[in-house]
Amino acid sequence: MLMCSMPLERRYLVYSKNGLVSCRPLLEDEGLFNLSSGTRFLRHLGYRISQPSDMIISTD
């Protein structure tokens, strides 16, 4: 369980690595993407996004 208190006027990045939870404030020039916002951003830049193929070819 994680319990903490942070000021609401700032943005924070909370992440977990190897079971250790860390938190730090985001800098003014930093932003985060989830899958949906990342896809919208790439489309805005002119990239075409397609669904992955059901057939995965192994390169082994």
DRENPA-3360 file (N, C-alpha, C; in nm, 2 decimals, always signed):
BEGIN
1 = MLMCSMPL = +0.08/-0.12/+0.00/+0.00/+0.00/+0.00/+0.09/+0.12/+0.00 ~ +0.05/+0.22/-0.08/+0.13/+0.35/-0.09/+0.04/+0.46/-0.04 ~ +0.09/+0.53/+0.06/+0.02/+0.64/+0.12/+0.11/+0.76/+0.12 ~ +0.07/+0.87/+0.06/+0.16/+0.99/+0.07/+0.07/+1.11/+0.05 ~ +0.13/+1.23/+0.06/+0.06/+1.35/+0.04/+0.15/+1.44/-0.04 ~ +0.09/+1.50/-0.15/+0.17/+1.59/-0.24/+0.09/+1.71/-0.27 ~ +0.15/+1.82/-0.29/+0.07/+1.94/-0.33/+0.00/+1.92/-0.46 ~ -0.12/+1.97/-0.48/-0.19/+1.94/-0.60/-0.15/+2.03/-0.71;
9 = ERRYLVYS = -0.08/+2.14/-0.69/-0.05/+2.23/-0.79/+0.07/+2.19/-0.88 ~ +0.13/+2.08/-0.85/+0.24/+2.02/-0.93/+0.21/+1.89/-0.99 ~ +0.28/+1.85/-1.09/+0.26/+1.72/-1.15/+0.38/+1.63/-1.11 ~ +0.35/+1.50/-1.08/+0.45/+1.41/-1.03/+0.45/+1.28/-1.11 ~ +0.56/+1.22/-1.12/+0.58/+1.09/-1.19/+0.60/+0.99/-1.07 ~ +0.51/+0.90/-1.06/+0.52/+0.79/-0.96/+0.54/+0.66/-1.04 ~ +0.65/+0.59/-1.01/+0.68/+0.46/-1.08/+0.74/+0.36/-0.98 ~ +0.74/+0.24/-1.03/+0.79/+0.13/-0.95/+0.89/+0.05/-1.03;
17 = KNGLVSCR = +1.00/+0.02/-0.97/+1.11/-0.06/-1.03/+1.16/-0.15/-0.93 ~ +1.16/-0.28/-0.96/+1.21/-0.39/-0.87/+1.15/-0.38/-0.73 ~ +1.02/-0.34/-0.73/+0.95/-0.34/-0.60/+0.96/-0.21/-0.52 ~ +1.05/-0.12/-0.57/+1.07/+0.01/-0.50/+0.99/+0.12/-0.57 ~ +0.90/+0.18/-0.50/+0.82/+0.29/-0.55/+0.89/+0.42/-0.53 ~ +0.90/+0.50/-0.64/+0.97/+0.63/-0.64/+0.88/+0.73/-0.69 ~ +0.90/+0.86/-0.66/+0.82/+0.97/-0.70/+0.91/+1.09/-0.71 ~ +0.88/+1.17/-0.82/+0.96/+1.29/-0.84/+0.87/+1.39/-0.92;
25 = PLLEDEGL = +0.89/+1.52/-0.89/+0.81/+1.62/-0.97/+0.85/+1.62/-1.11 ~ +0.76/+1.64/-1.20/+0.79/+1.66/-1.34/+0.84/+1.80/-1.36 ~ +0.94/+1.81/-1.45/+0.99/+1.94/-1.48/+0.89/+2.01/-1.58 ~ +0.91/+2.15/-1.59/+0.82/+2.22/-1.68/+0.81/+2.18/-1.82 ~ +0.93/+2.13/-1.87/+0.93/+2.09/-2.01/+0.91/+1.94/-2.03 ~ +0.87/+1.87/-1.93/+0.84/+1.72/-1.94/+0.70/+1.70/-1.96 ~ +0.66/+1.59/-2.03/+0.53/+1.54/-2.04/+0.53/+1.39/-2.05 ~ +0.41/+1.33/-2.03/+0.40/+1.19/-2.03/+0.29/+1.15/-2.13;
33 = FNLSSGTR = +0.31/+1.04/-2.20/+0.21/+0.99/-2.29/+0.16/+0.85/-2.25 ~ +0.03/+0.83/-2.26/-0.02/+0.69/-2.26/-0.04/+0.65/-2.40 ~ -0.09/+0.53/-2.42/-0.10/+0.48/-2.56/-0.19/+0.56/-2.64 ~ -0.30/+0.61/-2.59/-0.40/+0.69/-2.66/-0.34/+0.82/-2.70 ~ -0.28/+0.90/-2.61/-0.23/+1.03/-2.64/-0.10/+1.02/-2.73 ~ -0.02/+0.91/-2.71/+0.09/+0.89/-2.79/+0.05/+0.87/-2.94 ~ -0.05/+0.79/-2.96/-0.11/+0.76/-3.09/-0.16/+0.89/-3.16 ~ -0.23/+0.97/-3.08/-0.28/+1.10/-3.14/-0.17/+1.19/-3.17;
41 = FLRHLGYR = -0.06/+1.19/-3.09/+0.05/+1.28/-3.12/+0.12/+1.23/-3.25 ~ +0.14/+1.10/-3.27/+0.21/+1.05/-3.39/+0.12/+1.08/-3.51 ~ -0.01/+1.07/-3.50/-0.10/+1.10/-3.61/-0.09/+1.25/-3.65 ~ -0.08/+1.33/-3.55/-0.07/+1.47/-3.57/+0.06/+1.51/-3.64 ~ +0.16/+1.43/-3.62/+0.29/+1.45/-3.68/+0.29/+1.39/-3.83 ~ +0.19/+1.32/-3.86/+0.18/+1.27/-4.00/+0.20/+1.12/-4.01 ~ +0.23/+1.05/-3.90/+0.25/+0.91/-3.91/+0.12/+0.84/-3.93 ~ +0.12/+0.72/-4.00/+0.00/+0.64/-4.01/+0.02/+0.52/-3.92;
49 = ISQPSDMI = -0.08/+0.50/-3.83/-0.08/+0.40/-3.73/-0.17/+0.29/-3.78 ~ -0.11/+0.16/-3.78/-0.19/+0.05/-3.82/-0.19/-0.06/-3.71 ~ -0.29/-0.14/-3.71/-0.30/-0.25/-3.62/-0.19/-0.35/-3.64 ~ -0.14/-0.41/-3.54/-0.04/-0.52/-3.56/-0.09/-0.64/-3.63 ~ -0.01/-0.71/-3.71/-0.05/-0.82/-3.78/-0.07/-0.94/-3.68 ~ -0.17/-1.03/-3.71/-0.19/-1.15/-3.63/-0.08/-1.25/-3.65 ~ +0.00/-1.23/-3.76/+0.11/-1.33/-3.79/+0.24/-1.26/-3.74 ~ +0.30/-1.32/-3.64/+0.43/-1.27/-3.60/+0.54/-1.36/-3.65;
57 = ISTD = +0.63/-1.30/-3.72/+0.74/-1.38/-3.78/+0.85/-1.37/-3.69 ~ +0.90/-1.49/-3.65/+1.02/-1.50/-3.56/+1.14/-1.47/-3.64 ~ +1.24/-1.40/-3.58/+1.37/-1.37/-3.65/+1.48/-1.46/-3.59 ~ +1.44/-1.56/-3.51/+1.54/-1.65/-3.45/+1.61/-1.74/-3.55;
% end
